[in-house]
Amino acid sequence: LVLAALEATLIDYEAVTLPPTVQLIQSTVANFRPRTNALAERLAAAGLVVSVSPADGWAGAGSAPGRALASVVVRVSVDQPNSVLRRLRCGQPAVVARIDNDDLVIDLRTVAPADDEAVFCAVLAATRG
């Protein structure tokens, strides 16, 4: 009886759409590289100095200690990266980015595809003060 209940639960689990967090964690670099490249191209066309580079991401709150998630990120060269980062995090919508070697780093692994436009607009607004 217990095994039958477990089997039914697993069948139901496979039949439903995975939660967004699980989808993003299970996503491969190949799945979001085109989005990353598109964001970088749009930011460059808007006059920002950008590059795309590989990076490691980490599942939040220590839920998977020591397990890096391969990623690809947009790096934006800006003056005063701490100020730009603060504006991004305090904006509407808030965008969580990080600073690495004085570059603003945006990892789309943590962004739903439907929010790419909002991220683009937020980065432009934050970099223009």
DOVO-572200 format. One record per residue (C-alpha): residue number from 1; residue in three letters; z, x, y. Coordinates in nm, 3 decimals. Example, Ala and Ser with C-alpha at 12.3 -4.5 7.8 and 13.67 -1.06 7.14 Angstrom:
BEGIN
R  pos  code       up     east    north
R    1   ALA    0.780    1.230   -0.450
R    2   SER    0.714    1.367   -0.106
This chain:
BEGIN
R  pos  code       up     east    north
R    1   LEU    0.000    0.000    0.000
R    2   VAL    0.087    0.283    0.239
R    3   LEU   -0.240    0.460    0.164
R    4   ALA   -0.435    0.139    0.220
R    5   ALA   -0.270    0.097    0.561
R    6   LEU   -0.344    0.459    0.652
R    7   GLU   -0.706    0.419    0.543
R    8   ALA   -0.744    0.103    0.753
R    9   THR   -0.594    0.281    1.054
R   10   LEU   -0.832    0.576    1.018
R   11   ILE   -1.132    0.349    0.978
R   12   ASP   -1.029    0.162    1.293
R   13   TYR   -0.980    0.494    1.475
R   14   GLU   -1.331    0.610    1.387
R   15   ALA   -1.477    0.278    1.501
R   16   VAL   -1.335    0.293    1.854
R   17   THR   -1.438    0.509    2.144
R   18   LEU   -1.215    0.810    2.179
R   19   PRO   -0.990    0.830    2.485
R   20   PRO   -1.152    1.020    2.774
R   21   THR   -0.913    1.315    2.740
R   22   VAL   -1.002    1.359    2.373
R   23   GLN   -1.372    1.329    2.454
R   24   LEU   -1.348    1.602    2.720
R   25   ILE   -1.144    1.835    2.499
R   26   GLN   -1.388    1.794    2.211
R   27   SER   -1.692    1.839    2.434
R   28   THR   -1.890    2.161    2.398
R   29   VAL   -2.015    2.381    2.678
R   30   ALA   -2.368    2.266    2.599
R   31   ASN   -2.263    1.910    2.682
R   32   PHE   -2.154    1.981    3.038
R   33   ARG   -2.354    2.291    3.132
R   34   PRO   -2.637    2.075    3.278
R   35   ARG   -2.384    1.892    3.497
R   36   THR   -2.232    2.222    3.609
R   37   ASN   -2.574    2.365    3.693
R   38   ALA   -2.668    2.047    3.882
R   39   LEU   -2.349    2.059    4.090
R   40   ALA   -2.406    2.427    4.169
R   41   GLU   -2.767    2.362    4.271
R   42   ARG   -2.665    2.076    4.502
R   43   LEU   -2.386    2.279    4.662
R   44   ALA   -2.624    2.573    4.713
R   45   ALA   -2.883    2.341    4.868
R   46   ALA   -2.610    2.226    5.108
R   47   GLY   -2.564    2.586    5.220
R   48   LEU   -2.270    2.703    5.010
R   49   VAL   -2.265    3.033    4.823
R   50   VAL   -2.217    2.940    4.457
R   51   SER   -2.256    3.077    4.109
R   52   VAL   -2.207    2.948    3.756
R   53   SER   -2.006    3.151    3.508
R   54   PRO   -1.836    3.115    3.171
R   55   ALA   -1.461    3.062    3.172
R   56   ASP   -1.174    2.959    2.952
R   57   GLY   -0.989    2.635    3.011
R   58   TRP   -0.655    2.528    2.871
R   59   ALA   -0.522    2.196    2.753
R   60   GLY   -0.253    2.079    2.993
R   61   ALA    0.124    2.084    2.970
R   62   GLY    0.132    2.329    2.683
R   63   SER   -0.006    2.077    2.436
R   64   ALA   -0.217    2.345    2.267
R   65   PRO   -0.052    2.679    2.346
R   66   GLY   -0.276    2.978    2.297
R   67   ARG   -0.587    2.768    2.235
R   68   ALA   -0.852    2.834    2.496
R   69   LEU   -1.133    2.588    2.553
R   70   ALA   -1.468    2.751    2.625
R   71   SER   -1.603    2.628    2.954
R   72   VAL   -1.854    2.697    3.228
R   73   VAL   -1.751    2.667    3.591
R   74   VAL   -1.891    2.648    3.941
R   75   ARG   -1.759    2.927    4.161
R   76   VAL   -1.779    2.868    4.536
R   77   SER   -1.732    3.159    4.777
R   78   VAL   -1.541    3.031    5.078
R   79   ASP   -1.337    3.168    5.365
R   80   GLN   -0.972    3.076    5.330
R   81   PRO   -0.986    2.948    4.970
R   82   ASN   -0.622    2.834    4.979
R   83   SER   -0.697    2.600    5.269
R   84   VAL   -1.005    2.461    5.095
R   85   LEU   -0.808    2.413    4.774
R   86   ARG   -0.534    2.227    4.961
R   87   ARG   -0.791    1.995    5.124
R   88   LEU   -0.947    1.925    4.784
R   89   ARG   -0.616    1.844    4.620
R   90   CYS   -0.501    1.625    4.908
R   91   GLY   -0.834    1.447    4.958
R   92   GLN   -0.951    1.107    4.843
R   93   PRO   -1.032    1.142    4.564
R   94   ALA   -0.815    1.441    4.484
R   95   VAL   -1.007    1.719    4.311
R   96   VAL   -0.817    1.966    4.097
R   97   ALA   -0.972    2.310    4.124
R   98   ARG   -0.832    2.662    4.113
R   99   ILE   -0.877    2.996    4.283
R  100   ASP   -0.991    3.303    4.094
R  101   ASN   -1.076    3.631    4.269
R  102   ASP   -1.086    3.447    4.604
R  103   ASP   -1.345    3.198    4.476
R  104   LEU   -1.291    2.827    4.449
R  105   VAL   -1.343    2.738    4.081
R  106   ILE   -1.444    2.391    3.964
R  107   ASP   -1.446    2.308    3.593
R  108   LEU   -1.633    1.987    3.512
R  109   ARG   -1.475    1.974    3.165
R  110   THR   -1.195    1.787    3.341
R  111   VAL   -1.423    1.547    3.526
R  112   ALA   -1.586    1.231    3.393
R  113   PRO   -1.964    1.238    3.445
R  114   ALA   -1.941    0.926    3.661
R  115   ASP   -1.728    1.126    3.907
R  116   ASP   -1.972    1.415    3.964
R  117   GLU   -2.098    1.269    4.292
R  118   ALA   -1.743    1.225    4.421
R  119   VAL   -1.666    1.590    4.335
R  120   PHE   -1.980    1.703    4.519
R  121   CYS   -1.886    1.505    4.831
R  122   ALA   -1.524    1.621    4.817
R  123   VAL   -1.622    1.987    4.792
R  124   LEU   -1.859    1.954    5.087
R  125   ALA   -1.592    1.783    5.296
R  126   ALA   -1.324    2.036    5.202
R  127   THR   -1.543    2.337    5.278
R  128   ARG   -1.645    2.196    5.614
R  129   GLY   -1.282    2.148    5.718
